[in-house]
Each structure stands twice: as structure tokens, then as C-alpha cells.
Amino acid sequence: MGHCGRALTYGGVANASELAFAEQEKADSPDLMKCWRQKEPARQLTNLHNIPVVIISSEASYHASYDHCTAQYLAQAGVKNSFIRLADRGIRGNGHMMMLEKNNLQIAAVIADWLGNTLH
């Protein structure tokens, strides 16, 4: 039986023990968590290099203090991504399930805009 999609693997890594990680010494700001990154040289997530990725963060989500870490980690692993904080777009107060909230059409517009600018 076949499988759909591509495996999430690091290029040139035969065994997970070859990966090493380090925590940031200081958080990017007082309201954010310290991020974990790969120790250099960072291994690349080669199967994701050509896949558009967006990370959308709402200010009241439990992810809000560490979503930036996901974006930074992916970038270090060679995955181009867009990190959008809804608050920076004037969309305030949403939680993690933003697609279910009353202003979901505003959020859908942010996603549609990103898609339109990214997938041409």
C-alpha cells in the first residue's frame, strides 16, 4: 500500500541521534518563550523546501507565546515560511480556534490574501 505526501525527514540524517538541539539563552521579548533550535550545522527539511507554509498566530491563543519559535525553526531548517500575527493586522483578541469566532471572515481574508500573494 502506498502513502500520500512526503516523509518529514532531515536531509543527510540516517539516525535521529544525529540531530542536536539548543534552547535560546534569552527569549526574543519578555512575553515570549525561549525557542529551541538545531545546533549548527542545522539539518534541512528538504521535502518541505518548495511547499508554501504560513503560521498564523492570534494573541489570545495558548500558542501565542511560542508560535514564533515554529517559524524560526522551520527557517533554520530551510523551510521558507510566513509568520503572521493577527494583532499586527489589527485583528485582536482571538483564541486558538479563530476560525470559529465571530470575526472569522476577517481571518479568512488574511489567509486568502496570503494565498493570493504566495501561490501565483
Buried (B, 14 or more C-beta within 10 A) or exposed (E): EEEEEEEEBBEEEEEEEEEEEEEBEEBEEEEBBEBEBBEEEBBBBBBBEEEEBBBBBBBBBEBBBBBBBBBBBBBBBBBEBEBBBBBEBEBEEBBEEBEEBEBEEBBEEBEEEBEEEEEE
